[in-house]
Amino acid sequence: MDTGSTDKTVEIAQKFGANVPTFEWGDDFAEARNEALKYVTGDWVLVLDADEVLNKKVGSQIKEAIDKDENLVVNLVRHEIGSSQSPYSLVSRLFRKHPEVSFSRPYHAIIDDSVSELLKKESHWKIVDLPAITVFHYGYTPGAIASLDKYNRAQQAMENFIKEHPNDPYTCSKLGALYAQIGKEKQAIKLFKQGLKSNKADTHVLYELHYHLGNLLSKEEEKEKAIKHFQKAIDQPIMAPLKLGAYNNIGVVLQSMGDYKNAAQAYETTLKIDPSFITGYYNFAMTLSAMGKLADSVAIYEKLISLSPNYAAAYQNLGVVLFKLKKLPESSEAFKKAVSLYNAQNNQVAAENLRNGLKELGIWEE
C-alpha cells in the first residue's frame, strides 16, 4: 500500500511483481492499514513498514506458528537497531485474516483493540509469542530520525487521540515516551502516572509505563522511586529480552548509589538474557573495576571489544584498568587504540582530552 511516496518505491515493487494499491495519506496509520487489508487475499497478514526487514532465518518457525488452527495472532520480537538500552520490543504484526480484526489508533496503529473485542465473542482463539528475533527495525537510528519529521507527526496524532481517550494506557505510554525524548519531562511523568492509574494496561504496557517512569525519576535523582518502578517493570510476566532496559537501568541507578554488588548482578542478568548486549558488558566491566575486581573487568572489556571492535571508550577504560594492574605496555596499546578510534570517528575532543591526560601521567609518546 503506497500512501504518497515521491521516489521509485512503487516502480521497484511492481518490477518484483507486487500489486501496489494507492491511498491518499490522511495522518492516520490505522485508516491506511485498514484500507490495505481490503486487498489481502491470503489467510494470514504480515505487516512490515518501509524501515523494517524480515529475518530470513525464521521462516520455518513462522510457518509452524501459522499452521496451528487455534492461533489468531503471532507476536513478533523486533530488534530496534541503534537502541543501546532497550534493543527489543514485541509487535503484533502477524495475524490471521479475520473480518473483525482491524487496526485502531492514528499513530502506533495496532490490531490489539479489535482482537480483545473478538476474544470476548470467540474465546477459542490463541495469541502466541514467537521467541526468535523476527523483524529488524532501522527507523530509530540517529540518521533515520534526523531525516524524518517523526516526532512532530507522532505528537500531533497522539495528542488528538488522547483528548478523546485521556485514560488510555497505551497512548499514555507512547506519548509520554515521546515527551521524554523531546524534553517535556513533567508532561511525560504526568502521562505515565495517568496510564498506571487507569488499571486497564496489559502486562507489556505496564512494563513500558514503569520503565519510562523509572528513567525519568532516575534523571531527577529520585533514585529509590526509580528503583521501585524498574523492579515493577522487571516483575511483569513478559519475555526476558524485553526486560533488558529495566535490568540495565536499575543497574545504573544502583551503581550510582555505590551498590556495586547488586548493580553487577543486574548487568550480569542482562548478559545471560542476551550475550550480545554491548551496553551490559560496558556497565558490568565498569562496576567490576569499581569493586576492585580488575582482572575480571579486563576479561569483560576484552569480550566486549571482541563483539564491538570499534568501541573507543571500551579501549580507554581497558587502558585505565591495565594501568592499575601495572601492565604498562598493554595499557599503552589500549590507550593508543582508543585515540586512533576517536580520531577515525571524528571525535577529536575525546581524542585530545585523552592524549592530554596521558601526557600529564607521563605515559603518552607521540
Secondary structure, DSSP 8 states (H G I E B T S, - for coil): -BS---SSHHHHHHHTT----B----S-HHHHHHHHHTT--SSEEE---TTEEE-GGGHHHHHHHHTSTTEEEEEEEEEETT-SS--EEEEEEEEE--TT---BSSSS-BSHHHHHHHHHH-TT-EEEEEEEEEEEE-TTSHHHHHHS-HHHHHHHHHHHHHHH-TT-HHHHHHHHHHHHHTT-HHHHHHHHHHHHHTS---HHHHHHHHHHHHHHHHHTT-HHHHHHHHHHHHTSSS-GGGGHHHHHHHHHHHHHTT-HHHHHHHHHHHHHH-TT-HHHHHHHHHHHHHTT-HHHHHHHHHHHHHH-TT-HHHHHHHHHHHHHTT-HHHHHHHHHHHHHHHHHTT-HHHHHHHHHHHHHHT----
